[in-house]
């Protein structure tokens, strides 16, 4: 709706007008926050203002109704009130009430009126009108004449309700009796209190000029376009005088009460009576001008007669529409719903009629439209959802066009920036990343960089990178790699080993700083590239305890005979793990060859008599890396006439004494070792004999009965003698005590054999001789002796052969490893 108030003019600053907050139903406490204000055109005076604390409309500066509204009639101040959040527009009209603040005034303080003495009774003499800027009852209401014996006053009313006075002759004049008459003319208005203005009228009695000029008609009307140029003839006036001579010559001029504005715009030719345009007309300022022209002859006692000329202005479309941005709410959020008010626009055209009717439109292809709220007021609203990433800013052109002919238009451009909303998640440049890292990298080295884009702006586009929690081989992913949260550079936190981990994947998250934050994930596949950092490892044959891997080869072997296979592994991959075999050293290179791919050791020809019975070979295994790494294994091949029937594959066995004969140094060592062993055995035998003799003496001369000879108390000879197979007696695990067995038969006469096997019997086998002792006479429990059918059992831990390098059953001569016996050359045996 529209509110209307009335306020008297000339109120002091701060005078109360109305309580807008209450009348409009607004919350007074939010007026300041919502920017409640009066919208006015640029340069216009702000007569009224709103107190944002209480919503009261008050007088901001003194209002002079006559200054604000030059024309008469109702004086209205049109106020446009604007409040934001949400944007609302109110229209208020304030009528400025006239007060009687002006007194009537005359153009001159003294008038000279010449009246011929021949003037007839009842003759009328128009007087200058008083002017009062006030309107209505406050304007000139009546005139009053001071008392005199010759004149009376008659007040007349014009068509526009204005008053003017005429002096009426009531008594004949006689110049010879009184040449001058003085009267006081008073103009009174109708205000309260009443105000007045006075003028002195000096009436001079002249000799007779008994005819006065006369106009063709008392009032004239003329129409004139407002764009008429200066010098345009407005009207040709014509007045006649029946007198002759100077008494009949007429001069034209504006009457004394013609307003200054009229004198600025128009000019009257004194002799011709033409009214010419002198200034620039403006229909929008005043559409009607009232001119009062007087005609007076040049004779003595000339009397002026008056006529009225009404000049009606015709409106011309000479004013283009004015577009004023009353309020602009920018920038606008890109998620603003359709219908959001962006700006309030006022359009004004000072012309009238069709020339003053204005239509507005916005430029095409923009998501905005104009909606009319009040006459000549529009709101610019959104018509669809905005997208800052597509269009960050709109330049909206508003065209205001009037209905005149030709039509005038005005264009105004509004720049509407679109503010960002965090409506776009980050997007990585690749759907996934594959990173190849060479193993043995330096910890802390950069391995790759991920990058994401966010089409938003400012903090909504600021991205931080992080690695999602997870585990790699049971370890947190954070112990393997890290990422720079700002740049997305990834770093390895440890040196990677291809042999331990060949590939893994992690999830990298990019998150923006918007609210709420949006994020995106990408998978980074990290592949570890192999380096040739592992040398080949010989898996068979495997030398043990520093011994040399040895194989028996029959002398009857034909060319191509498979002696054995050298097997190796390489922890690397690809070319770095491709192994090749070659014979590096050999006693005779013409006798053996190694397959480069399989490592098979075969004979190249048949053995000759002059070929050595011991062939020493060194086989090298080399990988395909750059640089290549290698390993070697030494083999000792013994050429024999016949192969053993049973032989544990890949076993270690002591070298026969004749092996050492191939070298003088080995022979010397064997001789020395045999001598020491023989001396030690001899000492043991002597100590054993002394001990047995001491036992016989302690038993009072008990003799040794050959048929029932035994070595240890409680033991009996086995009728089956010494059994070398099925040795099943096992000592407790972890003990170091030797296992001693008595052997009653098979030895020298009068002796029992005692075999002592230690836990390392595979390395040292001893046989002790002990004198036999006859059974004691005082032995009470012969039944506790060993039973004849009891077998001798010895614990022995068998070692299983490595089946990975087992030659075919048809060619059983597998590589064996000999070990030289520690004590002489007695009882050489295979170790599995």
C-alpha positions in Angstrom: 0.0 0.0 0.0 0.9 3.7 0.0 1.0 5.9 3.1 0.2 9.6 3.0 1.1 12.2 5.6 0.7 16.0 5.9 3.2 18.3 7.4 3.1 22.1 7.6 5.9 24.0 6.0 8.6 25.9 7.8 9.0 23.4 10.6 12.3 23.3 12.4 14.8 20.5 12.1 13.8 17.4 14.0 10.1 18.1 13.9 8.0 14.9 14.0 6.2 13.9 10.9 5.2 10.2 11.3 6.2 6.9 12.9 7.1 4.9 9.8 8.4 1.9 11.7 5.0 1.4 13.4 2.9 2.3 10.3 4.9 0.0 8.1 5.0 -2.8 10.6 8.8 -3.0 10.7 10.9 -4.2 13.6 12.6 -1.0 14.8 15.6 -2.9 16.2 16.5 -4.1 12.7 16.1 -0.9 10.8 19.8 0.0 11.0 21.0 -3.5 10.1 18.5 -3.6 7.1 19.7 -0.2 5.9 16.3 1.4 6.1 16.6 4.7 4.2 14.9 7.2 2.0 15.9 7.0 -1.7 16.2 10.2 -3.5 17.6 11.3 -6.8 21.2 12.5 -7.0 21.4 16.2 -6.2 17.9 16.4 -4.7 17.5 18.1 -1.3 16.7 15.7 1.5 13.9 17.6 3.3 12.9 14.6 5.4 14.9 11.8 7.1 14.2 8.7 9.1 15.6 8.0 12.6 16.9 4.4 12.4 16.7 4.1 16.2 12.9 4.6 16.5 11.7 4.6 12.9 10.3 8.2 13.2 10.2 10.4 10.0 11.3 13.9 10.9 12.1 17.2 9.2 15.7 17.2 8.1 15.7 20.8 6.8 13.2 23.6 6.7 10.6 23.1 4.0 9.5 26.2 2.0 6.4 25.2 0.2 6.7 28.1 -2.2 10.2 27.0 -3.1 9.5 23.3 -3.4 6.3 23.7 -5.4 6.4 26.7 -7.6 3.0 26.1 -9.0 -0.1 26.3 -7.0 -2.3 23.4 -5.9 -1.4 20.5 -3.7 2.3 20.2 -2.9 3.4 16.6 -2.5 6.8 15.1 -1.6 7.1 11.6 -3.0 9.3 9.4 -0.8 10.7 6.0 -1.7 11.6 4.0 1.3 14.0 1.1 0.9 14.8 -1.7 3.3 17.1 -4.6 2.6 17.5 -8.2 3.7 15.0 -8.9 2.2 14.7 -6.0 -0.2 11.4 -4.2 0.1 10.2 -0.9 -1.3 7.6 1.4 0.2 6.1 4.6 -1.3 5.1 7.5 1.0 3.5 10.8 0.0 4.0 13.8 2.3 1.7 16.8 1.6 3.3 20.1 2.5 0.7 22.3 4.0 0.9 25.9 3.4 1.1 28.3 6.3 0.6 32.0 6.2 4.3 32.9 6.2 4.2 35.5 3.5 2.5 38.9 3.5 1.1 40.3 0.3 3.5 42.6 -1.5 3.1 45.2 -4.3 5.6 45.6 -7.1 6.1 49.2 -6.1 5.6 51.0 -2.9 4.0 54.0 -4.7 1.9 54.1 -7.8 1.2 57.2 -9.9 -2.3 57.1 -11.5 -3.2 59.9 -13.9 -6.9 60.5 -14.2 -8.4 63.1 -16.6 -10.6 65.5 -15.0 -13.2 64.7 -17.6 -13.4 61.1 -16.2 -17.0 60.2 -15.8 -18.4 58.9 -12.5 -18.0 55.2 -12.2 -14.9 55.1 -14.2 -12.7 52.2 -13.2 -9.0 52.3 -13.0 -7.2 48.9 -12.5 -4.6 48.9 -9.9 -1.4 46.9 -9.6 -2.2 43.6 -7.9 -0.4 42.4 -4.8 1.5 39.1 -4.9 1.4 36.5 -2.1 3.4 33.2 -2.6 1.0 31.4 -0.3 -1.9 29.6 -1.6 -5.5 29.0 -0.7 -6.8 31.2 2.1 -3.3 32.3 2.8 -3.1 34.1 -0.5 -4.4 37.6 -1.2 -8.0 37.7 0.0 -9.1 41.2 -0.4 -8.0 44.9 -0.8 -8.8 47.9 1.3 -8.6 51.6 0.4 -8.0 54.3 2.9 -11.1 56.7 3.3 -11.4 59.5 0.8 -14.1 61.6 -0.8 -13.5 60.8 -4.5 -12.6 57.0 -4.9 -13.9 53.7 -3.8 -12.4 50.3 -4.2 -13.9 47.2 -5.9 -12.2 43.8 -5.7 -12.4 41.5 -8.7 -11.7 37.8 -9.1 -9.8 36.3 -12.0 -10.5 32.9 -13.5 -7.7 31.4 -11.5 -9.4 32.7 -8.3 -6.8 35.4 -7.8 -7.9 38.9 -6.6 -7.2 42.3 -8.1 -8.5 45.8 -7.2 -10.0 48.5 -9.3 -10.3 52.2 -8.3 -13.8 53.5 -9.0 -14.4 57.2 -9.4 -17.3 58.2 -7.1 -17.1 62.0 -7.4 -16.2 64.3 -10.3 -12.7 65.6 -10.3 -11.7 69.2 -10.7 -8.1 69.7 -11.4 -8.3 73.4 -10.5 -9.5 72.5 -7.1 -7.2 69.6 -6.3 -4.5 68.4 -8.7 -3.3 65.4 -6.6 -5.2 62.9 -4.5 -3.3 60.5 -2.2 -4.8 57.2 -1.0 -3.4 54.1 0.7 -4.1 50.7 -0.9 -3.9 47.7 1.5 -3.8 44.0 0.4 -5.0 41.5 3.0 -4.6 37.7 2.9 -7.0 35.2 4.5 -4.5 33.5 6.8 -4.4 33.4 10.6 -2.9 35.6 11.7 -3.9 38.0 8.9 -1.0 39.5 7.0 -1.1 42.6 4.8 0.9 44.8 2.4 0.4 48.4 1.4 1.1 50.7 -1.5 0.7 54.4 -1.9 -1.4 55.6 -4.9 -0.8 59.1 -6.1 -3.8 60.2 -8.3 -2.8 63.1 -10.6 -5.7 64.9 -12.2 -5.0 65.7 -15.9 -6.6 67.6 -18.5 -9.2 65.9 -20.6 -8.1 63.0 -22.8 -11.5 61.5 -22.8 -10.9 58.3 -24.9 -8.9 55.3 -23.7 -7.5 52.5 -25.8 -9.5 49.3 -26.1 -8.3 45.7 -26.9 -10.1 43.6 -29.3 -11.0 41.2 -26.5 -10.2 41.2 -22.8 -8.5 37.7 -22.9 -6.4 35.9 -25.4 -5.3 32.2 -25.6 -2.4 30.8 -27.5 -0.6 27.4 -27.7 3.1 27.2 -28.1 5.4 24.1 -28.3 7.9 24.1 -25.5 10.8 23.7 -27.9 10.0 27.0 -29.8 13.1 29.0 -30.3 13.7 32.5 -29.0 12.2 35.2 -31.1 9.1 33.2 -32.0 6.0 35.4 -32.3 3.6 34.4 -29.5 0.7 36.7 -30.4 0.0 40.0 -32.1 -2.1 42.3 -29.8 -4.1 45.1 -31.1 -5.7 48.0 -29.2 -7.5 51.1 -30.7 -7.9 54.6 -29.4 -10.5 57.0 -30.8 -8.5 60.0 -30.0 -6.2 61.6 -32.5 -2.7 62.6 -32.3 -0.7 61.7 -29.4 -3.8 60.8 -27.5 -4.5 58.1 -30.1 -0.9 56.7 -30.3 -0.8 53.5 -28.3 2.1 51.9 -26.4 2.1 48.3 -25.2 3.9 46.9 -22.1 3.6 44.3 -19.4 1.4 45.4 -16.5 3.2 46.1 -13.3 2.2 42.9 -11.6 3.6 40.6 -14.3 5.8 38.0 -12.5 9.6 38.1 -13.1 9.5 34.6 -14.7 7.1 36.0 -17.4 9.4 39.0 -18.1 12.3 36.5 -18.5 10.5 34.4 -21.0 8.5 36.9 -23.0 8.9 40.4 -24.5 6.3 42.9 -25.7 7.1 45.3 -28.5 5.9 48.7 -27.4 4.9 50.0 -30.7 3.7 47.0 -32.6 2.0 45.0 -29.7 3.8 41.8 -30.7 4.5 39.4 -27.9 7.8 37.6 -28.7 9.5 34.6 -27.0 12.6 35.6 -25.3 13.7 32.6 -23.1 13.6 28.9 -23.2 10.3 27.2 -22.4 10.0 24.1 -20.3 6.7 22.3 -20.2 7.9 20.2 -17.3 8.4 23.3 -15.2 5.3 25.2 -16.1 2.7 24.2 -18.7 0.8 27.5 -18.6 2.0 31.1 -18.6 -0.4 34.0 -17.9 0.7 37.4 -19.3 -1.0 40.7 -18.5 -0.3 43.4 -21.1 -1.4 47.0 -20.9 -2.1 49.5 -23.6 -1.9 53.3 -23.0 -2.1 56.2 -25.4 0.5 58.9 -25.5 -1.8 61.7 -24.7 -2.0 63.6 -21.5 -3.9 61.9 -18.8 -3.5 58.6 -20.6 -5.3 55.7 -19.1 -3.9 52.2 -19.4 -6.2 49.3 -20.3 -5.2 45.7 -19.6 -5.7 42.3 -21.3 -4.8 38.8 -20.4 -2.8 36.4 -22.6 -2.8 32.7 -21.7 0.1 30.8 -23.2 -0.5 27.1 -23.2 2.7 25.0 -23.8 2.6 21.9 -25.9 4.8 19.1 -24.6 7.6 17.9 -26.8 9.5 14.6 -26.2 12.6 16.4 -25.3 13.5 14.5 -22.2 15.1 11.1 -22.3 14.2 8.8 -19.5 16.4 8.9 -16.4 17.4 5.5 -14.9 18.5 5.6 -11.3 19.8 2.6 -9.4 18.1 3.1 -6.1 19.7 0.1 -4.4 22.1 -2.6 -5.7 22.7 -5.8 -3.7 26.0 -7.0 -5.1 27.7 -9.4 -5.3 25.1 -12.1 -5.5 25.7 -15.6 -4.4 25.8 -18.1 -7.1 23.3 -20.3 -5.2 20.8 -17.5 -4.9 17.3 -18.9 -5.7 15.4 -17.6 -8.7 13.5 -14.5 -7.8 16.3 -13.0 -5.7 16.1 -9.2 -5.8 19.4 -7.7 -7.1 18.6 -4.1 -7.5 15.8 -1.5 -7.3 15.6 0.8 -10.3 13.6 4.0 -10.6 12.8 5.4 -14.0 11.7 9.0 -14.6 10.7 10.9 -17.7 9.9 14.6 -17.2 7.7 14.7 -20.3 3.9 14.1 -20.1 1.4 11.9 -21.8 2.9 9.3 -24.1 6.2 11.2 -24.0 6.4 10.5 -20.3 5.4 6.8 -20.3 8.4 4.6 -20.1 9.0 0.9 -20.6 12.1 -0.9 -19.4 13.9 -4.0 -20.6 17.1 -5.8 -19.8 19.6 -7.1 -22.3 18.9 -10.6 -23.7 20.6 -13.8 -22.8 21.1 -12.9 -19.1 19.5 -14.7 -16.2 17.8 -11.5 -15.0 14.5 -9.8 -15.5 12.7 -6.6 -14.5 9.5 -6.7 -12.5 7.4 -3.6 -12.0 6.6 -2.9 -8.3 5.3 0.7 -8.5 4.8 3.1 -11.3 8.2 3.9 -12.7 9.9 1.5 -10.2 11.3 -1.8 -11.1 13.1 -4.6 -9.3 15.9 -6.6 -11.1 15.6 -10.3 -10.0 17.2 -13.5 -11.0 15.4 -15.9 -13.3 17.5 -19.0 -12.9 20.4 -20.4 -10.9 23.7 -18.8 -11.4 27.1 -20.5 -11.9 30.1 -18.4 -11.0 32.4 -21.0 -12.7 30.6 -20.5 -16.0 30.1 -16.7 -15.8 31.8 -14.9 -12.9 30.3 -11.5 -13.7 27.3 -10.1 -15.6 27.1 -6.7 -17.3 23.4 -6.2 -17.4 22.2 -3.4 -19.7 18.9 -1.8 -18.8 17.1 0.1 -21.5 14.4 2.7 -20.6 12.4 3.8 -23.7 9.5 6.3 -23.7 6.5 6.2 -25.9 7.1 9.5 -27.7 7.7 10.0 -31.3 10.5 9.8 -32.0 11.1 7.6 -28.9 14.0 8.5 -26.6 15.9 5.9 -24.7 18.5 5.7 -22.0 20.8 2.7 -21.4 22.4 2.0 -18.0 24.7 -0.9 -17.3 24.9 -2.7 -14.0 27.9 -4.8 -13.2 26.8 -7.8 -11.1 29.6 -9.9 -9.8 28.8 -13.4 -8.7 30.3 -14.5 -5.4 31.6 -18.0 -5.1 29.9 -20.9 -3.2 31.8 -24.0 -2.5 29.8 -26.2 -4.9 32.6 -27.9 -6.8 34.7 -30.7 -5.4 38.4 -30.9 -6.3 39.2 -32.9 -9.4 42.5 -34.6 -10.0 44.2 -34.2 -13.3 44.4 -38.0 -13.8 41.9 -40.7 -12.7 44.9 -42.5 -11.2 48.6 -42.2 -10.9 51.3 -44.9 -11.6 54.6 -44.1 -10.1 57.8 -46.1 -10.8 60.5 -45.9 -8.1 63.9 -47.5 -8.3 64.6 -49.5 -5.2 67.3 -48.5 -2.8 66.1 -44.9 -3.1 67.3 -42.3 -0.7 64.9 -41.7 2.2 63.2 -38.3 1.8 63.5 -38.3 -2.0 60.6 -37.0 -4.1 58.9 -39.8 -6.0 56.0 -38.0 -7.7 53.6 -35.1 -7.6 49.8 -35.2 -7.7 47.7 -32.2 -8.7 44.1 -31.4 -8.5 42.0 -28.4 -9.7 39.0 -26.7 -8.0 37.0 -24.4 -10.3 35.9 -22.4 -7.2 37.8 -19.3 -6.1 39.6 -17.9 -3.1 39.5 -20.2 -0.1 37.0 -22.5 -1.8 39.8 -23.3 -4.3 42.6 -23.6 -1.8 43.6 -27.3 -1.7 45.4 -29.3 0.9 46.6 -32.8 0.1 46.8 -35.7 2.6 47.3 -39.5 2.5 44.4 -41.7 3.6 45.1 -44.0 6.5 46.0 -47.5 5.7 48.6 -50.3 6.1 51.3 -51.6 3.8 52.5 -55.1 4.9 51.2 -54.4 8.3 52.9 -51.0 8.7 51.1 -47.7 8.6 51.2 -46.1 5.2 52.6 -43.0 6.8 55.9 -44.8 7.5 56.4 -45.3 3.7 55.4 -42.1 2.1 54.5 -38.5 3.0 52.9 -35.7 1.0 53.4 -32.0 1.0 49.9 -30.7 1.9 50.3 -27.5 -0.2 52.1 -28.7 -3.3 51.1 -32.4 -3.6 54.7 -33.5 -3.8 55.1 -37.1 -2.4 58.3 -38.3 -0.7 59.5 -41.7 0.2 60.2 -42.0 3.9 62.3 -45.1 3.6 64.5 -46.9 1.2 62.4 -49.4 -0.7 63.5 -53.0 -1.4 62.1 -54.7 -4.5 62.7 -58.1 -3.0 60.5 -57.2 0.0 57.8 -55.1 -1.6 57.2 -54.8 -5.3 54.2 -52.6 -5.5 51.6 -50.9 -3.3 48.9 -48.4 -3.6 47.8 -45.4 -1.5 44.8 -43.1 -1.5 45.6 -39.4 -1.8 42.9 -36.9 -0.8 42.6 -33.4 -2.0 40.3 -31.2 0.2 39.4 -27.6 -0.3 39.1 -25.0 2.4 35.4 -24.2 1.8 32.6 -24.7 4.2 31.6 -27.4 4.2 34.8 -28.7 2.7 34.7 -30.9 -0.3 37.2 -33.5 -1.2 38.2 -36.0 -3.9 40.4 -39.1 -3.8 42.8 -40.6 -6.2 44.7 -43.9 -6.2 48.4 -43.7 -6.6 50.0 -47.0 -7.6 53.7 -47.2 -6.7 55.8 -49.8 -8.5 59.2 -50.5 -7.1 61.8 -51.1 -9.9 64.4 -53.8 -9.4 68.1 -53.0 -9.2 70.7 -55.6 -9.5 71.6 -55.5 -5.8 71.5 -59.2 -5.1 74.2 -61.6 -6.3 73.3 -65.1 -7.2 73.2 -67.7 -4.4 74.3 -71.3 -4.9 71.7 -73.6 -3.5 73.2 -76.8 -4.7 75.7 -78.2 -4.2 76.1 -76.6 -0.7 79.6 -76.8 0.8 79.5 -77.4 4.5 82.0 -76.7 7.2 84.5 -75.4 4.6 84.6 -78.7 2.7 84.6 -78.9 -1.1 81.6 -80.3 -2.9 82.7 -83.6 -4.4 81.2 -86.0 -6.9 82.2 -89.5 -8.1 82.4 -90.0 -11.8 82.7 -93.5 -13.3 85.7 -93.7 -15.6 83.4 -95.5 -18.1 81.2 -92.4 -18.5 80.5 -91.6 -22.1 80.4 -88.1 -23.6 77.3 -86.2 -22.4 77.2 -88.0 -19.2 75.4 -85.9 -16.6 77.7 -85.4 -13.7 75.3 -83.1 -11.8 73.6 -79.8 -11.9 74.6 -76.6 -10.3 71.6 -74.7 -9.1 71.5 -71.0 -8.0 68.8 -68.4 -7.3 68.8 -64.7 -7.5 66.4 -62.5 -5.4 66.2 -59.9 -8.2 63.8 -60.0 -11.1 63.8 -59.7 -14.8 67.2 -59.6 -16.5 68.7 -59.1 -13.0 67.6 -62.6 -12.1 68.4 -64.3 -15.4 71.3 -66.6 -14.6 74.0 -68.0 -16.8 76.5 -70.7 -15.9 80.1 -71.0 -17.1 83.1 -73.1 -16.3 85.6 -70.7 -14.8 88.4 -73.0 -13.9 89.0 -76.7 -14.6 91.8 -79.2 -14.4 91.0 -80.1 -18.0 88.7 -77.8 -20.0 88.3 -80.5 -22.7 86.7 -83.0 -20.3 83.7 -81.1 -18.8 81.2 -78.4 -19.9 78.4 -76.5 -18.1 75.1 -75.7 -19.8 74.9 -71.9 -19.7 71.1 -71.9 -19.0 70.5 -75.0 -16.9 73.9 -75.4 -15.0 74.1 -79.1 -16.0 77.6 -80.4 -15.8 78.3 -83.0 -18.4 81.3 -84.8 -19.9 82.6 -83.7 -23.2 84.5 -86.9 -24.0 85.4 -90.3 -22.6 88.1 -90.6 -19.9 91.5 -91.6 -20.9 94.1 -93.4 -18.9 96.3 -90.3 -18.6 93.4 -88.2 -17.2 93.9 -87.3 -13.6 91.6 -89.2 -11.2 90.8 -85.9 -9.4 89.3 -83.1 -11.4 88.8 -79.7 -9.7 86.3 -77.4 -11.3 85.1 -73.9 -10.5 81.7 -73.0 -11.9 80.6 -69.3 -12.0 77.0 -68.2 -11.9 76.4 -64.7 -13.3 73.1 -62.7 -13.5 72.0 -60.5 -16.4 72.1 -57.2 -14.5 74.2 -54.1 -15.2 76.7 -54.4 -13.7 76.5 -58.2 -13.5 76.9 -59.9 -10.1 78.3 -63.5 -9.8 79.0 -66.4 -7.4 81.3 -69.4 -7.8 81.3 -72.9 -6.4 84.2 -75.3 -6.4 83.7 -78.9 -7.3 86.0 -81.9 -6.8 85.3 -84.8 -9.2 86.8 -88.1 -8.4 87.1 -90.5 -11.2 86.4 -94.1 -9.9 86.4 -97.5 -11.6 83.1 -98.5 -10.0 80.4 -96.5 -8.4 79.2 -97.3 -4.9 75.9 -99.1 -4.6 74.3 -96.8 -2.1 75.3 -93.3 -1.8 73.5 -90.4 -0.2 73.0 -87.6 -2.7 74.5 -84.3 -1.8 76.1 -85.8 1.3 79.4 -84.9 2.9 81.9 -87.6 3.4 85.5 -87.8 4.6 88.1 -87.8 2.0 89.9 -91.2 1.7 93.6 -91.0 2.7 94.7 -91.4 -0.9 93.0 -88.1 -1.8 95.6 -86.3 0.1 98.4 -87.9 -1.9 97.8 -85.6 -4.8 99.5 -82.9 -2.8 102.8 -83.1 -0.8 101.4 -80.6 1.7 98.3 -82.8 2.2 100.5 -85.8 2.6 102.6 -84.2 5.3 99.5 -83.1 7.1 98.0 -86.6 7.0 101.2 -88.2 8.3 101.4 -85.7 11.1 97.7 -86.2 12.0 98.1 -90.0 11.9 101.1 -89.9 14.2 99.4 -87.8 16.7 96.3 -90.0 16.5 98.3 -93.1 17.0 100.1 -91.7 20.0 96.8 -90.6 21.6 95.2 -94.0 21.0 98.2 -95.8 22.5 98.0 -93.6 25.6 94.3 -94.4 25.9 95.0 -98.2 25.6 97.6 -98.0 28.3 95.3 -96.1 30.6 92.5 -98.6 30.0 94.8 -101.6 30.7 96.0 -100.0 34.0 92.4 -99.4 35.0 91.3 -102.9 34.2 94.2 -104.3 36.2 93.3 -102.1 39.2 89.7 -103.4 39.1 90.8 -107.0 39.1 93.0 -106.4 42.1 90.1 -104.7 43.9 87.9 -107.7 43.3 90.3 -110.1 45.1 91.8 -111.7 42.1 88.6 -112.6 40.3 89.8 -113.9 36.9 88.5 -113.5 33.5 86.7 -116.5 32.1 87.1 -116.5 28.3 83.7 -117.9 27.6 82.0 -115.3 29.8 84.2 -112.3 29.2 82.6 -108.9 29.7 84.0 -105.4 30.1 81.6 -103.6 32.3 79.7 -104.7 35.4 76.3 -106.1 34.6 77.0 -106.5 30.9 77.0 -109.7 29.0 78.4 -110.6 25.6 76.0 -110.7 22.7 76.0 -114.0 20.9 75.5 -112.2 17.7 78.6 -110.1 18.1 78.8 -106.5 17.1 76.0 -105.2 15.0 76.8 -102.2 12.9 73.3 -101.7 11.6 70.0 -100.8 13.2 71.7 -98.5 15.7 68.6 -97.2 17.4 69.8 -96.3 20.9 69.5 -92.5 21.2 71.0 -90.4 23.9 68.9 -87.6 25.5 68.8 -84.5 23.5 71.3 -81.9 24.3 73.7 -84.3 26.3 77.4 -84.4 25.6 78.0 -87.8 27.3 79.3 -90.5 25.1 77.3 -93.7 24.5 79.4 -96.8 25.4 78.6 -100.3 24.2 80.4 -103.5 25.1 81.2 -105.8 22.4 82.1 -109.3 23.7 83.1 -111.1 20.6 85.0 -110.4 17.5 88.0 -108.7 19.1 91.4 -109.9 20.2 91.5 -112.7 22.8 91.0 -111.7 26.3 89.6 -108.2 25.4 86.2 -106.8 25.2 85.5 -104.0 22.7 83.9 -100.8 23.9 82.6 -98.5 21.3 82.0 -94.9 22.6 79.9 -92.6 20.4 79.7 -88.9 21.3 77.0 -86.5 20.1 79.2 -85.5 17.2 80.0 -89.0 16.2 79.6 -88.0 12.6 82.9 -86.1 13.1 84.8 -88.4 15.5 84.3 -92.2 15.8 86.5 -94.0 18.3 86.9 -97.7 19.2 88.4 -98.5 22.6 89.8 -101.9 23.6 89.3 -102.9 27.2 90.6 -106.0 28.9 88.0 -108.6 29.7 87.3 -109.4 33.3 85.9 -112.7 34.5 82.6 -112.7 36.3 82.8 -111.8 40.0 82.4 -114.6 42.4 80.1 -112.6 44.5 77.8 -111.5 41.7 74.3 -112.2 42.9 72.1 -111.3 39.9 73.4 -112.7 36.8 70.0 -112.3 35.3 70.6 -108.6 34.9 73.2 -109.1 32.3 72.6 -108.4 28.7 70.5 -110.8 26.8 72.2 -112.7 24.0 69.7 -111.6 21.4 69.9 -107.9 22.4 71.3 -105.8 19.5 73.8 -103.0 19.9 72.0 -99.6 19.1 73.7 -96.3 18.6 72.0 -92.9 18.1 72.7 -91.3 14.9 70.9 -88.2 13.4 70.6 -88.6 9.7 70.7 -85.5 7.4 68.3 -85.5 4.5 69.7 -84.7 1.1 68.6 -81.6 -0.9 66.2 -83.0 -3.5 66.4 -79.8 -5.6 69.6 -81.0 -7.3 69.0 -84.7 -7.4 70.3 -86.3 -10.6 68.2 -88.9 -12.4 68.0 -92.4 -11.1 69.9 -93.8 -14.1 72.8 -91.5 -13.3 73.2 -91.6 -9.6 76.7 -90.3 -9.3 75.6 -87.1 -7.5 78.0 -84.6 -6.2 79.3 -85.7 -2.8 81.3 -83.8 -0.3 84.1 -85.5 1.5 85.5 -84.6 4.8 88.8 -85.7 6.0 88.5 -87.8 9.2 90.0 -86.2 12.3 91.4 -89.4 13.7 93.3 -91.4 11.0 91.8 -93.0 8.1 89.8 -95.6 9.9 86.1 -96.0 9.2 85.6 -93.4 6.5 81.8 -93.1 6.0 79.1 -90.9 4.1 77.3 -88.2 5.8 73.7 -87.5 4.8 
